[in-house]
């Protein structure tokens, strides 16, 4: 397997912080995303490497193994187990003398360089030992991808085809998915080794709010202008809900900043079919401009009435 330096892929050095890794990933993932580079196989390969590098380096345990074992980091635990068995085997058959039993190599307790580990791993799992072949199945690596989508697109459950690592994948995107939420697609990650299962694809949603509503979980919020006449006298007002128009009855003498709740007019609840949050409408009093002379006179009369009353 060709060694890929994940630090170089993300244009970082080995002292990079978690914050550095996140910033580098977001920048490069946007640059090489398949949606922005259609039919560009080089960009798709680069995007795959960026996702692999991020998946490993952002996880402290995986990063530690990668720093120690290089390209074979995923098999570090199996390597340590086999090394311990080899040491026990040597002690048993060499009377405690290093290098006993046919000149078998003695292993120290220190870390291995990438080449030493790879050679050992090949001998244990890919080559012949004692006249027989030993193979161990290993699960493939998980891949990470980011899917950019509009808020209006996740109001209803729908299917969408995305391209990841050159493969077209038909996804069912549930209504109500959250910005930053990650879903797992089984079997669309890296290929397993020696017949092992494929890894999974983890898709994180980057949801752009392309509406006038503010979303907080299952609830929606919206400011609506209210003229002083309707606010003072009361009346009907038609406003936009997410799925259409709603008629409201404004009570007389409604004050600026008053909030009303429209039950069930919010956002779908994730994976709970038919359940919705609420919509909260806040009235913002709109003062009229460009008043005519007659309008000003009437307002003056109203002012005097209020003062004398």
Secondary structure as GFF3:
##gff-version 3
##sequence-region A 1 309
A	DSSP	alpha_helix	6	9	.	.	.	ID=ss1
A	DSSP	alpha_helix	18	32	.	.	.	ID=ss2
A	DSSP	alpha_helix	41	57	.	.	.	ID=ss3
A	DSSP	alpha_helix	60	69	.	.	.	ID=ss4
A	DSSP	three_ten_helix	70	75	.	.	.	ID=ss5
A	DSSP	alpha_helix	76	94	.	.	.	ID=ss6
A	DSSP	alpha_helix	100	103	.	.	.	ID=ss7
A	DSSP	alpha_helix	114	125	.	.	.	ID=ss8
A	DSSP	beta_strand	128	129	.	.	.	ID=ss9
A	DSSP	beta_strand	132	133	.	.	.	ID=ss10
A	DSSP	beta_strand	143	150	.	.	.	ID=ss11
A	DSSP	three_ten_helix	151	154	.	.	.	ID=ss12
A	DSSP	beta_strand	158	164	.	.	.	ID=ss13
A	DSSP	beta_strand	167	173	.	.	.	ID=ss14
A	DSSP	beta_strand	182	185	.	.	.	ID=ss15
A	DSSP	beta_strand	201	208	.	.	.	ID=ss16
A	DSSP	beta_strand	214	216	.	.	.	ID=ss17
A	DSSP	beta_strand	219	227	.	.	.	ID=ss18
A	DSSP	alpha_helix	228	233	.	.	.	ID=ss19
A	DSSP	beta_strand	235	241	.	.	.	ID=ss20
A	DSSP	beta_strand	244	250	.	.	.	ID=ss21
A	DSSP	beta_strand	259	262	.	.	.	ID=ss22
A	DSSP	beta_strand	279	286	.	.	.	ID=ss23
A	DSSP	alpha_helix	293	308	.	.	.	ID=ss24
###
